[in-house]
Amino acid sequence: MTDKKTWTEKGVEDSVEGKTKDLTGKIKDAAGGLTGDSSLQVEGKIDQAKGKAQDAVGKVERKIGEKLDEDEEA
């Protein structure tokens, strides 16, 4: 059995992971702000940026999957 994922499946997975990283980053940023821990805030902002980028990759992957599905139907 192969574990080959479609573009759409990869896209959904990357979007979910990206949104999770973004949310984790927001929590770290807020916690750092409340406690005065600037390094935690910076770490949170970095996690947010990484999460947003991964979510964007996921969106592109899903668009590729949609296009490939359309081409297969034609």
C-alpha positions in Angstrom: 0.0 0.0 0.0 1.4 3.4 -1.0 1.0 6.5 1.1 0.8 8.8 -2.0 -1.3 11.8 -1.3 -3.1 13.9 -3.9 -2.4 17.6 -4.3 -5.7 18.4 -2.6 -4.9 16.1 0.4 -1.4 17.7 0.8 -3.0 21.1 0.5 -5.5 20.4 3.2 -2.8 19.0 5.5 -0.5 21.9 5.0 -3.3 24.4 5.6 -4.3 22.7 8.8 -0.7 22.6 10.0 -0.2 26.2 9.0 -3.3 27.4 10.8 -2.2 25.4 13.9 1.3 27.1 13.8 -0.4 30.5 13.4 -2.6 29.9 16.4 0.3 28.6 18.5 2.2 31.7 17.5 -0.6 34.0 18.5 -0.8 32.3 21.9 3.0 32.7 22.4 2.8 36.3 21.3 0.0 37.1 23.8 1.7 35.2 26.6 4.9 37.0 26.0 3.1 40.3 26.1 1.3 39.5 29.3 4.5 38.3 31.0 6.9 40.8 29.5 8.9 38.1 27.8 9.9 39.7 24.5 11.7 36.6 23.3 8.5 34.6 23.6 6.7 37.4 21.7 9.3 37.2 18.9 9.0 33.4 18.8 5.3 33.8 18.6 5.5 36.3 15.7 7.9 33.9 13.8 5.5 31.0 14.4 2.7 33.1 13.0 4.6 34.0 9.9 5.6 30.3 9.3 2.0 29.3 9.8 0.7 31.8 7.4 3.3 30.8 4.8 2.4 27.1 5.2 -1.3 27.8 4.9 -0.6 29.7 1.7 1.3 26.8 0.3 -1.6 24.6 1.2 -4.0 26.8 -0.7 -1.8 26.7 -3.8 -1.6 22.9 -3.5 -5.4 22.7 -3.3 -5.8 24.9 -6.4 -3.4 22.6 -8.2 -5.4 19.6 -7.1 -8.6 21.3 -8.3 -7.1 22.0 -11.7 -5.8 18.5 -12.1 -9.2 17.1 -11.2 -10.8 19.4 -13.8 -8.4 18.3 -16.5 -9.0 14.6 -15.7 -12.8 15.2 -16.1 -12.3 16.8 -19.5 
